[in-house]
Each structure stands twice: as structure tokens, then as C-alpha cells.
Amino acid sequence: MRAVSQDTLGGPEVLKTVEVERPEPGPTEVLVRVRAAGVNPTDWKHRADGGLLGRPPFVLGWDVSGVVEATGVGVTLHKPGDEVFGMLRYPFGGGAYAEYVAAPSRTFTAKPAGIDHVRAGALPLAALTAWQAVVDTARVRDGQRVLVHAAAGGVGHLAVQIAKAHGAYVIGTASAPKHDFLRGIGVDEPVDYRATDFAEAVKDVDIVIDAIGGDYGPRSLRVLRPGGVLVSLVLSRPAEMDAAAAGVRAEALLVEPDHHALTRIADLAASGALRVGIDSVFPLADAAKAHERGETGRVSGKIVLTAED
């Protein structure tokens, strides 16, 4: 089968299409014919510096939408021919940039009705990150005020919609040209981070979702109400001591596979309450071009690779 691999760390040019042996599903695993694979910022970060994966060779990608080809012993949830989507174990279970993947059956759930593979392939990692931040960690409630940084980004635009689906008032930071997009996904109050200091303009927030890092975490503590929570999605611990002194909570989140949450996400997508924005679509062989696009920093929504015949 074809896969996109790399033998060294570096820029997008290190990504090469290679022929590798097709995996076989083990006990409780399914073999999925990949139709689409989402591309996420963590992909190009791992490509460049190895991240949690260490040294190559490795095949990147954690988002999958496709069709079950075969099942291993003990699988009851899926049958050959089922259309499924899911997130491979992060970070050590990657390999979505390929024509086939084998993974535990509960990594996947049924593809949302009425959603094509491109949109389904864009959802899992970003939507699970958003769900685990907004619902599981911050425990959003009806009427709360939620601030989402990078609200037009892959995780951000889904966090906005998940918060809205739970009755929250949502404030989103993004550059001014993206504010129409933000309003279209339900943001109540767009903030242009280039023209406005959000820490001065925004007050009395219950939840902050930070996918940027740097000084955004410490600055976000200033906008939280007592008892509020900051959820950091970058690989650095937020300032817990500063948060405790301010009477708020700070958490760092690394996304995990979650069959139950993925099923809830599928229900939201099928109902139209969760719409994934597609920035661009590339064939599998053009993974390098997809990474180049992602690293421009001008992406709204998600980039997706397709692995059609």
C-alpha cells in the first residue's frame, strides 16, 4: 500500500510517498481503508522536530475516515463495509497518511450521516480535543461565558460550536478578516487580537480555551471570574500557582481516543449543530503541499488529505 513517510526531520520536503506492507488487524482491531485523513498542527510539528515520537522513520496522521475492510477476533461494533471515522491513539498510534490503518475497533464510530469522508476525516482529533477541553475538563454549563483563542483554527472553531451547543456565550479571538467566519459558527463576540488586548477588553469569563500558548495563558488568568478554568492545549504546563492565587483553575490537556465522546460528536455533526470548516483538500501524494499550506498560519478550519483509488 501507499503511505507518506519520512526518514529525517525537517521541512515539508522530507515527506515522501513510499510502498509499505498493508497492516493486518489483530484481536479487537479493525482494518480501515482510508478515504480521508485530517491534517493538524501537531503533524507538522512532529515532522519538524520529532516531538513525542522521537526520531523517524514514522508515518504521521491521527485523523481517519474510511471503510472497514476486515475485523480481528472479538470485534462486535463494526463489520466489513461499515463507514467509520476516528482518531488513532495520540501520539504513538499515528499512521493515517496511508491507504490502510489497523487500530482498536473502539477507536472508531460510525461516520455521521450526511457527512462526506472529507468532513468526517477533518473532525476526530480537533473535535475530541475541543470536547475534552470544553465538556470534560471545563465542564461547561448553560449561560457560562467562554473565551476561545484562535477561534477560527482547527480546534478553536469546533470548541466554539461545542460550547454553543451547551448553551454558552462565546467570545473568540481571531484577526479581523476572520470575524465573518466566527459569526457564522456562532461566536457572540469576536475580538481582533491584532488591534485589541483581549486581557483588557474581555472580563468575567468562566472558561478559557488556549491553543496558542506563550503569554496567552498567564494573560488569560486576568479575564477569568473566581472559580473559572483555563484549559491549555499546548505542551506546557499552565501557571497553576498563579491560577490558585487568582482563585481559578488551570489545566493542560493532551487529547485521548474516546469512543463515547466521538459518538456524541458524530451526533452533533449529523444534526448540523457541529460543522467542520474545510480550508483545503490535497491528495495523499501532496502531503508536503498540505503541510506548506498549514504552516502559513492563514488557515481557517481544517486541511484534509484524500486517499481515494
Buried (B, 14 or more C-beta within 10 A) or exposed (E): BBBBBBEEBEEBEBBBBBEBEBBEBBEBBBBBBBBBBBBBBBBBBBBBEEBEBEEBEBBBBBBBBBBBBBBBEEBEBBEEEBBBBBBBBBBEBBBBBBBBBBBBBBBBBBBBEEBBBBBBBBBBBBBBBBBBBBBBBBEBEEEBBBBBBBBBBBBBBBBBBBBBBBEBBBBBBBEEEBBEBBEEBBBBBBBBBEEEEBBEBBEEBBBBBBBBBEEBBBBBBBBBBEEBBBBBBBEEEBBEEBBEEBEBBBBBBEBEBBBEBBEBBBBBBBEEEBBBBBBBBBEBBBBBBBBBBBBEEEBBBBBBBBBEE
